[in-house]
Amino acid sequence: MTRDPALEAFCAFFNKLDKTCTKKLYMFYTDNAVFIDPLQRIEGREALEAYFSSLYENVTSCQFDFHHQQRQGNTAFVTWRMRLVHPRLDGGREIAVEGCSQLDFAANDTARVARHRDYFDVGAMVYERLPLLGGAVKLVKERLGH
């Protein structure tokens, strides 16, 4: 598999993303970028900057271990493990969640992402980690055989 410098740069930036560098998203996302994850859909880079700024405001740490990266044309897929520490989730202990991102790079700017969609188990990341609700979610999963 050949190296893809734009994809590698995107992953490297995303792994360093925190509340101090959200203003640098213009380097990696188009102005009208769309970001989708299991919790929401955000349209426009400015809205994405606001979202990440708010998201990272209380995060103690967030690191990604990228596994597989593959790009064909303007579409790329990246698998990862996110290691997140947030004081309001799981008593501030580290949470590890596996996921995958689909990245559609702009047709006229193959170094910047026009559409970013994340796939991951939001229950494992959030719902199972909350007091009261966490126990109920785990019980349901056990009964379903997960």
Backbone as a chain_set.jsonl record, in Angstrom:
{"seq": "MTRDPALEAFCAFFNKLDKTCTKKLYMFYTDNAVFIDPLQRIEGREALEAYFSSLYENVTSCQFDFHHQQRQGNTAFVTWRMRLVHPRLDGGREIAVEGCSQLDFAANDTARVARHRDYFDVGAMVYERLPLLGGAVKLVKERLGH", "coords": {"N": [[0.84, -1.171, 0.0], [0.532, 2.219, -0.813], [1.953, 5.206, 0.551], [0.032, 7.911, 1.805], [0.345, 11.13, 1.923], [-1.435, 13.303, 2.559], [-3.528, 12.053, 3.961], [-2.102, 10.932, 6.092], [-1.169, 13.309, 7.282], [-3.611, 14.432, 8.065], [-4.483, 12.538, 9.999], [-2.391, 12.764, 11.864], [-2.715, 15.436, 12.699], [-5.307, 15.271, 13.781], [-4.861, 13.655, 15.926], [-3.507, 15.327, 17.587], [-5.326, 17.199, 18.202], [-6.866, 19.488, 20.302], [-8.267, 21.751, 22.757], [-6.673, 23.937, 22.266], [-6.017, 24.168, 19.593], [-8.123, 24.234, 17.766], [-8.694, 26.23, 15.963], [-7.122, 25.748, 13.798], [-8.375, 24.056, 12.081], [-9.075, 24.806, 9.512], [-6.978, 24.105, 7.905], [-7.334, 21.455, 7.352], [-9.976, 20.877, 6.809], [-12.618, 21.657, 4.534], [-14.368, 24.771, 3.867], [-17.137, 24.315, 3.845], [-17.444, 21.902, 5.113], [-18.805, 18.767, 6.233], [-19.576, 17.11, 9.186], [-20.206, 14.097, 10.764], [-21.313, 12.126, 13.419], [-22.241, 9.487, 15.749], [-23.758, 11.043, 17.479], [-24.458, 13.542, 16.418], [-24.872, 15.878, 13.644], [-22.921, 18.108, 11.893], [-22.572, 21.071, 10.096], [-20.421, 22.934, 8.116], [-17.278, 24.537, 8.515], [-16.811, 26.484, 10.502], [-18.844, 25.963, 12.38], [-18.006, 23.437, 13.071], [-15.544, 24.007, 14.258], [-16.479, 25.369, 16.536], [-17.887, 23.279, 17.748], [-15.818, 21.349, 18.291], [-14.207, 22.924, 19.952], [-15.907, 23.321, 22.143], [-16.339, 20.635, 22.847], [-13.761, 19.74, 23.574], [-13.261, 21.326, 25.731], [-13.617, 20.373, 28.39], [-12.269, 17.991, 28.351], [-9.82, 15.847, 29.595], [-7.808, 14.319, 28.398], [-7.297, 13.09, 25.074], [-6.583, 10.669, 22.868], [-5.679, 9.078, 19.822], [-5.204, 5.897, 18.487], [-4.225, 4.99, 15.522], [-5.047, 2.496, 13.22], [-5.561, 0.981, 10.597], [-5.246, 2.493, 7.442], [-6.683, 3.589, 4.527], [-6.955, 4.713, 1.23], [-8.761, 5.53, -1.628], [-8.95, 7.198, -4.51], [-10.808, 10.018, -3.781], [-11.831, 9.167, -1.382], [-11.4, 7.961, 1.886], [-10.719, 5.543, 4.444], [-10.31, 5.062, 7.877], [-9.303, 3.17, 10.58], [-9.5, 3.107, 14.142], [-8.543, 3.443, 17.627], [-9.872, 5.158, 20.212], [-8.71, 6.811, 23.014], [-9.94, 8.158, 25.776], [-10.161, 10.601, 28.326], [-12.269, 11.956, 30.555], [-13.574, 14.07, 32.994], [-16.254, 13.7, 33.774], [-17.065, 11.248, 32.905], [-17.144, 7.866, 33.618], [-15.929, 8.177, 36.132], [-13.66, 9.685, 35.626], [-11.764, 7.97, 34.674], [-9.724, 6.393, 32.13], [-11.229, 5.775, 28.999], [-11.614, 3.446, 26.442], [-12.397, 3.212, 23.077], [-13.284, 1.594, 20.119], [-13.263, 2.509, 16.664], [-14.209, 3.836, 13.407], [-13.446, 5.967, 10.707], [-14.848, 7.594, 7.942], [-13.59, 9.431, 5.383], [-14.117, 11.952, 3.115], [-12.388, 13.493, 0.776], [-12.061, 16.766, -0.637], [-12.985, 17.339, -4.011], [-11.687, 19.309, -5.46], [-9.591, 19.95, -3.844], [-7.547, 17.963, -2.696], [-6.276, 17.626, -0.285], [-7.794, 18.44, 1.789], [-10.611, 17.749, 3.891], [-13.949, 17.205, 2.979], [-16.155, 15.876, 3.876], [-16.757, 14.114, 6.803], [-17.243, 11.238, 8.506], [-17.87, 9.542, 11.448], [-17.86, 6.331, 12.916], [-18.823, 4.601, 15.706], [-19.321, 2.908, 18.866], [-21.486, 4.504, 20.662], [-22.746, 3.983, 23.045], [-20.884, 2.461, 24.501], [-18.982, 4.406, 24.82], [-20.233, 6.64, 26.057], [-22.948, 6.313, 27.269], [-22.801, 3.946, 28.865], [-21.07, 4.794, 30.757], [-22.129, 6.648, 32.422], [-23.471, 7.627, 35.611], [-26.152, 5.796, 37.064], [-27.618, 5.497, 34.477], [-25.704, 3.994, 33.135], [-25.57, 1.384, 34.307], [-28.074, 0.348, 33.576], [-27.886, 0.307, 30.75], [-25.782, -1.519, 30.387], [-26.991, -3.806, 31.452], [-29.086, -4.257, 29.608], [-27.554, -4.783, 27.3], [-26.275, -7.147, 28.109], [-28.462, -8.87, 28.298], [-29.18, -9.001, 25.661], [-27.14, -10.413, 24.694], [-24.623, -9.354, 24.144]], "CA": [[0.0, 0.0, 0.0], [1.344, 3.423, -0.909], [1.749, 6.256, 1.555], [-0.801, 9.031, 1.407], [0.767, 12.219, 2.816], [-2.575, 14.092, 3.039], [-4.225, 11.252, 4.965], [-1.218, 10.867, 7.255], [-1.177, 14.632, 7.923], [-4.909, 14.57, 8.724], [-4.472, 11.698, 11.206], [-1.445, 13.35, 12.818], [-3.366, 16.618, 13.259], [-6.458, 14.878, 14.597], [-4.346, 13.081, 17.168], [-3.025, 16.431, 18.417], [-6.422, 18.135, 18.379], [-7.352, 19.795, 21.642], [-8.908, 23.064, 22.796], [-5.746, 25.0, 21.882], [-5.714, 24.224, 18.162], [-9.301, 24.069, 16.912], [-8.679, 27.269, 14.916], [-6.323, 25.255, 12.672], [-9.167, 23.117, 11.285], [-9.112, 25.26, 8.123], [-5.902, 23.433, 7.176], [-7.684, 20.067, 7.068], [-11.388, 20.786, 6.416], [-13.112, 22.704, 3.647], [-15.278, 25.723, 4.523], [-18.487, 23.749, 3.951], [-17.295, 20.509, 5.551], [-19.868, 18.125, 7.01], [-19.059, 16.153, 10.162], [-21.303, 13.293, 11.305], [-20.973, 11.02, 14.306], [-23.501, 8.936, 16.278], [-24.472, 11.992, 18.32], [-24.917, 14.736, 15.716], [-24.415, 16.258, 12.3], [-22.487, 19.499, 11.921], [-22.287, 21.556, 8.75], [-19.596, 24.137, 8.045], [-16.065, 24.466, 9.333], [-16.94, 27.325, 11.698], [-19.651, 25.211, 13.343], [-17.161, 22.333, 13.524], [-14.6, 24.601, 15.212], [-17.211, 25.622, 17.782], [-18.181, 21.974, 18.341], [-14.604, 20.777, 18.866], [-13.792, 23.783, 21.053], [-16.782, 22.979, 23.268], [-16.098, 19.242, 23.197], [-12.468, 19.58, 24.224], [-13.151, 22.239, 26.872], [-13.507, 19.636, 29.646], [-11.547, 16.74, 28.152], [-8.495, 15.804, 30.198], [-6.939, 13.877, 27.308], [-7.919, 12.305, 24.007], [-5.551, 10.172, 21.947], [-6.125, 8.081, 18.863], [-4.252, 4.937, 17.941], [-4.721, 4.675, 14.185], [-4.652, 1.149, 12.821], [-5.517, 0.839, 9.144], [-5.594, 3.664, 6.651], [-6.783, 3.235, 3.117], [-7.569, 5.761, 0.423], [-8.918, 5.292, -3.056], [-9.499, 8.434, -5.041], [-11.031, 11.033, -2.751], [-12.437, 8.559, -0.195], [-10.47, 7.23, 2.745], [-11.235, 4.933, 5.668], [-9.284, 4.931, 8.907], [-9.774, 2.54, 11.813], [-8.792, 3.684, 15.275], [-8.974, 3.274, 19.015], [-9.806, 6.428, 20.92], [-8.514, 6.728, 24.46], [-10.499, 9.417, 26.249], [-10.303, 10.836, 29.76], [-13.173, 13.082, 30.797], [-13.906, 13.975, 34.419], [-17.655, 13.329, 34.023], [-17.334, 9.911, 32.378], [-16.481, 6.737, 34.268], [-15.115, 8.63, 37.263], [-12.402, 10.267, 35.164], [-10.834, 6.932, 34.208], [-9.597, 6.311, 30.672], [-12.188, 4.975, 28.243], [-11.098, 3.084, 25.118], [-13.484, 2.885, 22.159], [-12.867, 1.33, 18.738], [-14.105, 3.183, 15.685], [-13.78, 3.968, 12.019], [-13.821, 7.231, 10.077], [-14.873, 7.722, 6.488], [-13.199, 10.783, 5.025], [-14.24, 12.283, 1.701], [-11.594, 14.679, 0.486], [-12.665, 17.633, -1.649], [-12.57, 17.05, -5.393], [-10.788, 20.367, -5.932], [-8.543, 20.168, -2.844], [-7.429, 16.6, -2.186], [-5.617, 17.605, 1.019], [-8.748, 18.853, 2.826], [-11.785, 16.884, 4.012], [-15.242, 17.85, 2.759], [-17.153, 15.129, 4.65], [-16.104, 13.243, 7.794], [-18.251, 10.483, 9.259], [-17.313, 8.614, 12.43], [-18.677, 5.205, 13.35], [-18.35, 3.99, 16.938], [-20.366, 2.525, 19.812], [-21.683, 5.624, 21.579], [-23.099, 3.409, 24.342], [-19.646, 2.105, 25.184], [-18.235, 5.619, 25.118], [-20.93, 7.601, 26.92], [-24.098, 5.859, 28.062], [-22.394, 2.967, 29.869], [-20.151, 5.445, 31.7], [-22.869, 7.606, 33.237], [-24.125, 7.06, 36.793], [-27.541, 5.361, 36.902], [-27.909, 5.022, 33.13], [-24.7, 3.007, 32.747], [-25.971, 0.043, 34.738], [-29.216, -0.081, 32.755], [-27.399, -0.005, 29.397], [-25.018, -2.766, 30.474], [-27.949, -4.882, 31.658], [-29.746, -4.505, 28.322], [-26.583, -5.428, 26.416], [-26.102, -8.523, 28.574], [-29.662, -9.644, 27.931], [-29.167, -9.179, 24.198], [-26.028, -11.303, 24.366], [-23.441, -8.599, 23.666]], "C": [[0.892, 1.244, 0.0], [0.981, 4.414, 0.19], [0.847, 7.331, 0.984], [-0.489, 10.188, 2.354], [-0.401, 13.045, 3.366], [-3.328, 13.349, 4.136], [-3.388, 11.139, 6.236], [-1.194, 12.191, 8.013], [-2.493, 14.853, 8.673], [-4.923, 13.785, 10.034], [-3.544, 12.284, 12.273], [-2.06, 14.587, 13.48], [-4.486, 16.219, 14.209], [-6.001, 14.305, 15.924], [-3.814, 14.152, 18.103], [-4.132, 17.423, 18.742], [-6.804, 18.259, 19.849], [-7.904, 21.208, 21.609], [-7.982, 24.19, 22.36], [-5.552, 25.136, 20.376], [-6.918, 24.048, 17.248], [-9.353, 25.104, 15.791], [-7.867, 26.828, 13.694], [-7.089, 24.261, 11.795], [-9.227, 23.517, 9.816], [-8.04, 24.571, 7.276], [-6.322, 22.049, 6.696], [-9.132, 19.857, 6.634], [-11.74, 21.937, 5.472], [-14.078, 23.609, 4.423], [-16.656, 25.124, 4.775], [-18.469, 22.286, 4.385], [-18.501, 20.052, 6.375], [-19.211, 17.079, 7.902], [-20.253, 15.434, 10.78], [-20.711, 12.245, 12.245], [-22.282, 10.519, 14.914], [-24.328, 9.921, 17.099], [-25.04, 13.193, 17.562], [-24.355, 14.868, 14.318], [-24.101, 17.75, 12.354], [-22.117, 19.911, 10.502], [-21.535, 22.874, 8.814], [-18.428, 24.071, 9.005], [-16.168, 25.325, 10.591], [-17.759, 26.623, 12.778], [-18.836, 24.04, 13.904], [-16.12, 22.834, 14.528], [-15.273, 24.832, 16.563], [-17.499, 24.308, 18.51], [-16.936, 21.393, 19.016], [-14.105, 21.61, 20.045], [-14.599, 23.471, 22.306], [-16.503, 21.564, 23.781], [-14.815, 19.075, 24.004], [-12.294, 20.469, 25.453], [-12.919, 21.491, 28.182], [-12.76, 18.319, 29.536], [-10.159, 16.841, 28.786], [-7.469, 15.364, 29.162], [-7.745, 13.057, 26.311], [-6.829, 11.945, 23.009], [-6.162, 9.121, 21.04], [-4.952, 7.191, 18.49], [-4.835, 4.531, 16.594], [-4.164, 3.33, 13.751], [-4.474, 1.074, 11.308], [-5.956, 2.144, 8.492], [-5.618, 3.235, 5.192], [-7.507, 4.348, 2.381], [-7.607, 5.317, -1.027], [-9.62, 6.515, -3.621], [-9.618, 9.455, -3.926], [-11.628, 10.478, -1.463], [-11.407, 7.745, 0.575], [-11.233, 6.652, 3.937], [-10.064, 4.74, 6.615], [-9.916, 4.247, 10.111], [-8.899, 3.029, 12.953], [-9.338, 3.186, 16.604], [-8.79, 4.64, 19.662], [-9.662, 6.141, 22.405], [-8.853, 8.104, 25.03], [-10.542, 9.455, 27.77], [-11.121, 12.11, 29.911], [-13.634, 12.973, 32.25], [-15.335, 13.522, 34.707], [-18.015, 11.934, 33.516], [-16.497, 8.878, 33.113], [-15.519, 7.168, 35.374], [-13.776, 9.207, 36.854], [-11.366, 9.258, 34.726], [-10.8, 6.925, 32.673], [-10.626, 5.345, 30.086], [-11.547, 4.683, 26.887], [-12.263, 2.615, 24.258], [-12.9, 2.689, 20.763], [-13.807, 2.049, 17.775], [-13.473, 3.219, 14.313], [-14.262, 5.32, 11.505], [-13.806, 7.072, 8.567], [-14.602, 9.188, 6.188], [-13.345, 10.96, 3.53], [-13.505, 13.592, 1.479], [-12.25, 15.459, -0.652], [-12.121, 17.3, -3.028], [-11.549, 18.074, -5.883], [-9.653, 20.676, -4.955], [-8.337, 18.849, -2.105], [-6.657, 16.498, -0.867], [-6.575, 17.983, 2.144], [-10.026, 18.023, 2.732], [-13.061, 17.71, 3.841], [-16.341, 17.17, 3.578], [-16.414, 14.123, 5.529], [-17.212, 12.553, 8.578], [-17.56, 9.478, 10.15], [-18.341, 7.561, 12.787], [-18.041, 4.641, 14.614], [-19.549, 3.708, 17.832], [-20.508, 3.632, 20.862], [-22.094, 5.127, 22.965], [-21.865, 3.08, 25.153], [-18.856, 3.341, 25.592], [-18.919, 6.487, 26.171], [-21.935, 6.939, 27.843], [-23.724, 4.87, 29.153], [-21.552, 3.586, 30.971], [-20.848, 6.425, 32.645], [-23.47, 6.93, 34.463], [-25.602, 6.798, 36.488], [-27.799, 4.753, 35.526], [-26.95, 3.905, 32.705], [-25.081, 1.581, 33.102], [-27.112, -0.5, 33.905], [-28.769, -0.47, 31.351], [-26.631, -1.32, 29.404], [-25.945, -3.967, 30.647], [-28.666, -5.246, 30.356], [-28.805, -5.224, 27.367], [-26.358, -6.895, 26.81], [-27.273, -9.402, 28.172], [-29.749, -9.884, 26.435], [-28.012, -10.05, 23.745], [-24.809, -10.614, 23.819], [-22.375, -8.56, 24.702]], "O": [[1.884, 1.307, 0.726], [-0.147, 4.446, 0.682], [0.907, 7.622, -0.211], [-1.003, 10.225, 3.472], [-0.363, 13.45, 4.528], [-3.724, 13.952, 5.134], [-3.922, 11.241, 7.34], [-1.197, 12.202, 9.244], [-2.498, 15.393, 9.779], [-5.331, 14.314, 11.068], [-3.886, 12.293, 13.456], [-1.938, 14.764, 14.692], [-4.601, 16.761, 15.308], [-6.685, 14.456, 16.936], [-3.683, 13.908, 19.303], [-3.906, 18.385, 19.477], [-7.032, 17.265, 20.538], [-8.001, 21.806, 20.537], [-8.453, 25.299, 22.106], [-4.976, 26.125, 19.923], [-6.751, 23.742, 16.068], [-9.998, 24.87, 14.769], [-7.926, 27.484, 12.654], [-6.518, 23.687, 10.868], [-9.411, 22.657, 8.954], [-8.186, 24.467, 6.058], [-5.745, 21.519, 5.746], [-9.482, 18.783, 6.146], [-11.221, 23.046, 5.603], [-14.544, 23.248, 5.504], [-17.273, 25.396, 5.805], [-19.379, 21.525, 4.057], [-19.122, 20.829, 7.101], [-18.401, 16.272, 7.446], [-21.193, 16.069, 11.258], [-19.738, 11.568, 11.912], [-23.34, 11.078, 14.621], [-25.494, 9.649, 17.385], [-26.008, 13.803, 18.017], [-23.502, 14.098, 13.877], [-24.919, 18.551, 12.805], [-21.426, 19.178, 9.794], [-21.962, 23.814, 9.485], [-18.554, 23.618, 10.143], [-15.663, 24.933, 11.643], [-17.412, 26.679, 13.958], [-18.967, 23.697, 15.079], [-15.845, 22.169, 15.527], [-14.7, 24.525, 17.609], [-17.373, 24.228, 19.732], [-16.991, 20.99, 20.178], [-13.63, 21.053, 21.035], [-14.045, 23.369, 23.4], [-16.44, 21.328, 24.987], [-14.79, 18.352, 25.001], [-11.281, 20.371, 26.144], [-12.111, 21.926, 29.002], [-12.629, 17.6, 30.526], [-9.422, 17.797, 28.545], [-6.394, 15.953, 29.054], [-8.738, 12.419, 26.66], [-6.23, 12.82, 22.384], [-7.05, 8.37, 21.444], [-3.852, 7.669, 18.214], [-5.829, 3.807, 16.538], [-2.972, 3.058, 13.893], [-3.349, 1.101, 10.808], [-6.9, 2.801, 8.931], [-4.687, 2.6, 4.697], [-8.53, 4.858, 2.838], [-6.631, 4.804, -1.574], [-10.751, 6.823, -3.247], [-8.652, 9.726, -3.213], [-11.905, 11.242, -0.539], [-10.653, 6.956, 0.006], [-12.247, 7.196, 4.374], [-8.979, 4.316, 6.217], [-10.95, 4.693, 10.608], [-7.719, 3.327, 12.769], [-10.419, 2.603, 16.691], [-7.695, 5.204, 19.659], [-10.396, 5.333, 22.974], [-8.144, 9.082, 24.793], [-10.91, 8.477, 28.42], [-10.727, 13.187, 29.462], [-14.04, 11.897, 32.689], [-15.601, 13.006, 35.793], [-19.15, 11.489, 33.682], [-15.277, 9.011, 33.211], [-14.438, 6.601, 35.531], [-12.842, 9.219, 37.656], [-10.225, 9.617, 34.436], [-11.73, 7.392, 32.016], [-10.855, 4.254, 30.61], [-10.996, 5.585, 26.256], [-13.024, 1.732, 24.655], [-12.121, 3.513, 20.284], [-15.002, 2.178, 18.041], [-12.373, 2.713, 14.087], [-15.363, 5.76, 11.837], [-12.882, 6.496, 7.992], [-15.3, 10.074, 6.68], [-12.762, 10.202, 2.754], [-13.936, 14.653, 1.929], [-12.908, 14.882, -1.518], [-10.934, 17.012, -3.185], [-10.644, 17.731, -6.644], [-8.842, 21.567, -5.211], [-8.885, 18.644, -1.022], [-6.412, 15.393, -0.383], [-6.228, 17.866, 3.319], [-10.464, 17.647, 1.645], [-13.234, 18.758, 4.463], [-17.337, 17.8, 3.933], [-15.557, 13.377, 5.055], [-18.02, 13.209, 9.235], [-16.765, 8.661, 9.686], [-19.528, 7.849, 12.941], [-16.874, 4.25, 14.61], [-20.649, 4.203, 17.59], [-19.746, 3.687, 21.827], [-21.813, 5.793, 23.961], [-21.797, 3.378, 26.346], [-18.142, 3.323, 26.595], [-18.262, 7.008, 27.072], [-21.791, 6.995, 29.064], [-24.268, 4.936, 30.255], [-21.342, 2.964, 32.013], [-20.224, 6.965, 33.559], [-23.929, 5.791, 34.378], [-26.215, 7.535, 35.716], [-28.169, 3.582, 35.439], [-27.345, 2.979, 31.997], [-24.929, 0.673, 32.285], [-27.121, -1.682, 33.561], [-29.23, -1.478, 30.817], [-26.817, -2.148, 28.513], [-25.712, -5.023, 30.058], [-28.83, -6.427, 30.047], [-29.211, -6.173, 26.696], [-26.264, -7.77, 25.949], [-27.089, -10.545, 27.755], [-30.335, -10.874, 25.996], [-27.904, -10.391, 22.567], [-24.027, -11.23, 23.095], [-21.316, -7.972, 24.477]]}, "num_chains": 1, "name": "protein.A"}
